[in-house]
Amino acid sequence: MDEKFEEVVDQYLEKAIEIEAETSMPQASSSMLFATACYNAQSILDKSSAKNLEANIAEYIEMYEDMLRNSIEHYSSK
């Protein structure tokens, strides 16, 4: 990850913590995940044709799973 990427991730995490304080961790998590799905749907639709839509969806799901597993490994080793 480059420096700008890490900075943006930190901004999202700070916002999630702020939302968690107002609601709960499950609410913050599910609302962030839904917002991400909405944003990524727009991104996928912008770059996809009917022919490659499913492949692009699978790519995003695979990226999410990799990021989730890497984060679990990272935070469980602290």
C-alpha positions in Angstrom: 0.0 0.0 0.0 1.3 3.4 -0.8 1.1 6.3 1.6 -2.0 8.0 0.1 -3.9 4.6 0.1 -3.1 4.1 3.8 -4.2 7.7 4.5 -7.6 7.1 2.9 -8.0 3.8 4.7 -7.3 5.5 8.0 -10.0 8.1 7.2 -12.6 5.4 6.6 -11.6 3.6 9.8 -11.8 6.8 11.8 -15.3 7.4 10.4 -16.4 3.8 11.2 -15.2 4.3 14.8 -17.2 7.6 15.0 -20.3 5.8 13.6 -19.8 2.9 16.0 -19.7 5.3 19.0 -23.1 6.7 17.8 -24.7 3.3 17.1 -22.8 -0.1 17.5 -20.0 -2.1 15.8 -22.5 -4.3 13.9 -24.3 -1.1 12.6 -21.1 0.6 11.6 -19.8 -2.5 9.9 -22.9 -3.4 8.0 -23.6 0.2 6.9 -20.0 0.6 5.7 -20.2 -2.7 3.9 -23.5 -1.7 2.2 -22.1 1.7 1.2 -19.0 0.0 -0.2 -21.2 -2.4 -2.2 -23.2 0.5 -3.6 -20.1 2.4 -4.6 -18.5 -0.7 -6.1 -21.6 -1.6 -8.0 -21.3 1.8 -9.8 -17.6 1.2 -10.5 -18.3 -2.3 -11.8 -21.1 -1.1 -14.0 -18.9 1.7 -15.4 -16.3 -0.7 -16.6 -18.4 -3.8 -17.5 -20.3 -5.0 -20.4 -22.9 -7.8 -20.2 -20.2 -10.2 -21.3 -17.8 -9.5 -18.4 -20.1 -8.4 -15.6 -20.0 -11.7 -13.7 -16.2 -11.8 -14.0 -15.8 -8.3 -12.6 -18.2 -9.1 -9.7 -16.2 -12.2 -8.9 -13.0 -10.1 -9.0 -14.4 -7.7 -6.4 -15.6 -10.5 -4.2 -12.2 -12.2 -4.4 -10.4 -8.9 -3.5 -12.8 -8.4 -0.5 -12.2 -11.9 0.8 -8.4 -11.5 0.5 -8.5 -8.1 2.3 -10.8 -9.5 5.0 -8.5 -12.6 5.6 -5.4 -10.5 5.6 -6.9 -8.0 8.1 -8.0 -10.9 10.4 -4.5 -12.3 10.3 -3.1 -8.8 11.0 -5.4 -7.9 13.9 -5.2 -11.4 15.5 -1.4 -11.2 15.6 -1.4 -7.9 17.6 
